[in-house]
Amino acid sequence: MSDFIDDTYKRVEKIINDNNLNVRSFEERIDVSNNSIGTAIRRKASFKSNVLNKILQSFPEINPTWLLTGKGEMFLANELKNSLKEPNSKYQAIRLSSQIKSNLIDLILEDKEVREALSAQIDRILKE
């Protein structure tokens, strides 16, 4: 049995509150169906990768690592500022950028629809 508990709903709720939004306006902003976010928060449920992608697209200042895992700072700017204060700050900034890209790629590839769409686009490009 796993001890893993998905608290993503808490972080989504924090994004909503920190942006002075209500659940409905948040759902509209990220373009998801009515009450899907509110229901997930009430049920303390996890979110599908397509919803997480929409959140990150609509709130590009949010740190994907924080959203997915709760680790690091909520905002990318804060994460970058903190890493720049440490020794070897250039290395830290490059490492952070690489980590964010890797997490985004993993998140995107988890979604079957996104994988199929990317595959179709690559096939079209190769046929040209």
Contacts in CASP RR format, 6 or more apart in sequence:
PFRMAT RR
TARGET T0000
AUTHOR 0000-0000-0000
METHOD contacts of the structure
MODEL  1
MSDFIDDTYKRVEKIINDNNLNVRSFEERIDVSNNSIGTAIRRKASFKSN
VLNKILQSFPEINPTWLLTGKGEMFLANELKNSLKEPNSKYQAIRLSSQI
KSNLIDLILEDKEVREALSAQIDRILKE
6 46 0 8 1.000
7 70 0 8 1.000
8 46 0 8 1.000
8 47 0 8 1.000
8 52 0 8 1.000
8 67 0 8 1.000
8 68 0 8 1.000
9 40 0 8 1.000
9 41 0 8 1.000
9 44 0 8 1.000
9 45 0 8 1.000
9 46 0 8 1.000
9 47 0 8 1.000
11 66 0 8 1.000
11 67 0 8 1.000
11 70 0 8 1.000
11 74 0 8 1.000
12 37 0 8 1.000
12 40 0 8 1.000
12 41 0 8 1.000
12 47 0 8 1.000
12 55 0 8 1.000
12 67 0 8 1.000
13 41 0 8 1.000
14 74 0 8 1.000
15 26 0 8 1.000
15 55 0 8 1.000
15 59 0 8 1.000
15 62 0 8 1.000
15 67 0 8 1.000
15 74 0 8 1.000
16 22 0 8 1.000
16 23 0 8 1.000
16 26 0 8 1.000
16 37 0 8 1.000
18 74 0 8 1.000
19 26 0 8 1.000
19 59 0 8 1.000
21 29 0 8 1.000
23 35 0 8 1.000
23 37 0 8 1.000
23 38 0 8 1.000
23 41 0 8 1.000
24 34 0 8 1.000
24 35 0 8 1.000
26 37 0 8 1.000
27 33 0 8 1.000
27 34 0 8 1.000
27 35 0 8 1.000
27 36 0 8 1.000
27 37 0 8 1.000
27 38 0 8 1.000
29 58 0 8 1.000
30 37 0 8 1.000
30 51 0 8 1.000
30 54 0 8 1.000
30 55 0 8 1.000
30 57 0 8 1.000
30 58 0 8 1.000
31 54 0 8 1.000
31 58 0 8 1.000
32 51 0 8 1.000
32 54 0 8 1.000
36 51 0 8 1.000
37 51 0 8 1.000
39 45 0 8 1.000
40 46 0 8 1.000
40 47 0 8 1.000
47 55 0 8 1.000
48 111 0 8 1.000
49 107 0 8 1.000
49 108 0 8 1.000
49 110 0 8 1.000
49 111 0 8 1.000
49 114 0 8 1.000
50 111 0 8 1.000
50 113 0 8 1.000
50 114 0 8 1.000
52 67 0 8 1.000
52 68 0 8 1.000
52 107 0 8 1.000
53 107 0 8 1.000
53 108 0 8 1.000
53 111 0 8 1.000
53 114 0 8 1.000
55 62 0 8 1.000
55 67 0 8 1.000
56 62 0 8 1.000
56 64 0 8 1.000
56 67 0 8 1.000
56 104 0 8 1.000
56 107 0 8 1.000
60 76 0 8 1.000
61 75 0 8 1.000
61 76 0 8 1.000
61 77 0 8 1.000
62 74 0 8 1.000
62 75 0 8 1.000
62 76 0 8 1.000
63 72 0 8 1.000
63 73 0 8 1.000
63 74 0 8 1.000
63 75 0 8 1.000
63 76 0 8 1.000
63 78 0 8 1.000
63 79 0 8 1.000
63 100 0 8 1.000
64 100 0 8 1.000
64 103 0 8 1.000
64 104 0 8 1.000
64 107 0 8 1.000
65 71 0 8 1.000
65 72 0 8 1.000
65 79 0 8 1.000
65 99 0 8 1.000
65 100 0 8 1.000
65 103 0 8 1.000
66 72 0 8 1.000
66 73 0 8 1.000
66 74 0 8 1.000
66 79 0 8 1.000
68 103 0 8 1.000
68 107 0 8 1.000
72 79 0 8 1.000
73 79 0 8 1.000
73 82 0 8 1.000
76 100 0 8 1.000
79 96 0 8 1.000
80 93 0 8 1.000
80 96 0 8 1.000
83 89 0 8 1.000
83 92 0 8 1.000
83 93 0 8 1.000
83 95 0 8 1.000
83 96 0 8 1.000
84 92 0 8 1.000
84 93 0 8 1.000
86 92 0 8 1.000
108 114 0 8 1.000
108 115 0 8 1.000
108 118 0 8 1.000
109 115 0 8 1.000
END
